[in-house]
């Protein structure tokens, strides 16, 4: 115990026979393999990560919110539907009724392509695919902004029909 053991980062201390740092061969092997794995992980970088354009990259939610009535907010969210991967979506939220109109791209990395619409009821914890769709993000945003008051009537119980205009987004 009188000798001082020099320890450097990423290496095992010098082993003395039957001393403080001696251990069974299996344990020593495990520690060496763990350290080698950690060194390899440290060497990995973001080179294998690819970038993708998402809804957040192409839509300014704050600017869009300025075009909606006062009881509505516009925000980005990340959701998963079914067994699909996470998807960046645009949400038109009607605050008083806790109802959302979710604008979701048909393909995660093509936010300006075909769009599906979902209705999310945050009081019931339910969401439903609507039977309307748009062939582009521009068409989808125009559709929502042109009919937002109809959606408000529907969400407040003063309407019974979904606004129509676009139909049949492509099958996934």
N, C-alpha and C positions, 0 to 999 in steps of 0.2 A: 503494500500500500504506500510505501515511501516513494516509489518512482512515479513520476508524472507521465501520463499518457498523452501524446500529442494527437489531437483529432483535427482533421481537416475536413472541410465540407465535401460531402459526396464520397467519403471513404470510411472504411471500418477502422476502428482503433487498432493499433498494433497489439497482437495477441501474445500473451505470455503463457507459458505452459501452466495449466491448472490455476491460472490467475483469475482475476476479476472478470476479464473479457473472454475467457474461454467458454466454449459451448459445444454441444454436439454437432457433428458434421452436417446433419440434415438442417439444423437451424441456421448454421453459417451459410450453407448453400442457398437457403431460402432468402436470407438477408441480401446476399450478393445478387441473386436474381432480381429481387425487388429494387435494389439500387440501380441495376442495369436497365430495368424497365423504366424507372423514373428518369434516368439520363436520356433514354430514347424519347420519352414523352416530351421532355424539355426541348429536344431538338425539333419536334414537329411544330409547324407554324400554320399560318392561315393560307398557305399556298393551295391547300386542297379545298378551300371554301370558295364557292362561287357566289356572285351577286345576282340579284333578281330585282326587276322592277315590280313594285307592289302598288296598291291603291294609294298608300301614303306618299309615294313618290310623285304621283300625277294629279292628286286632288288637294287643293288648299281648303281644308275644312272650315277654317275661320272666315275666309272670303265667301264660301258657300253659305255659311250660317247667316251672313249679312243679308242674303237674299230670301231667307225664310221668315215666316211670321214669328212674333215674339215668343210664343209658347214652345217653339221648336229649337232644338240644338242639333248641331252636326258634329260628329266626332268619328275618329278612327277606332277600330277595335280589331282584335285578333281572335278568331273563332275557329272551331272545328265543327263540321257538319258530318254526322255519320262516322265512317271510318277514314274519311279524307284527312289529309294533312292540315296543319294550321293555315288559315287564310286571312289575309288582311282585308277588312271590309270597311265600308262607309255606313254609318248609322245615322238616320234621321230620327231623333228621339222627341216624342211628344211628352213633355214633362208632366203635365197634369194627369194624364191617363196612364203613364208608365208603359206606353206602347212604343215600339220601335219599328221602323221600316228599314230593313237591312239590304244594302245594295252590295251584291257579292259577285265577283268575276267568276265566270265559268271555269277558267283556268287560272291557277294561282299567279303565274308569272306573266299573264296577259291582262292587266287590269283595264285596258282600253278596249278589249274585245267584247264578246257576248256577256250579258249580265243577267243574273237571276235576282229575284226579289223575295225576301222572306219577311213575314210579319212575326215579331217577337213580343209576346205579352209578358212583361216582367212581373206582373202581379200573380200570374198563373204559372210562371216558369215554363212557358210553352213557346215553341216557334214552329212556323208552318211555311212551307214553300208555296208561294203564290203562283197562280196560273198565268202570270204576266211575265214578260221578259223583254229585253232590249238587245239589239244587235251590236251596240257599242256603248261605251261609258257616256259619251256625249248625249246620245239618245236617252239613256237611262236618267241622267241628271235633268235633262229637259222635261222628261216625263214626270219625274217627282215634283219638280218645281212648279210645273203647270197645273198639277193636280193635288198639291199639298193640302189645300183646304178641303178637298173631297176626302182625303185620308183622315183629316182631323174630324170631319163629321162621322166617318165610319168608326173611328176610335172612341168618340164620345157617345156612341150609341144613337146618333141622329141620322145615320145612313146605313144601308144594308147591302149595298153593292160596291164591289171593288171598282175603282176607276179602270176603264179599259183603254186600250190603245196599242199595246204590243202583245203578241202571243208567241208561245212556243219557243223558249230558249232551247238550244240544242241539248240532247241527252249527254250526260257525262260519261 
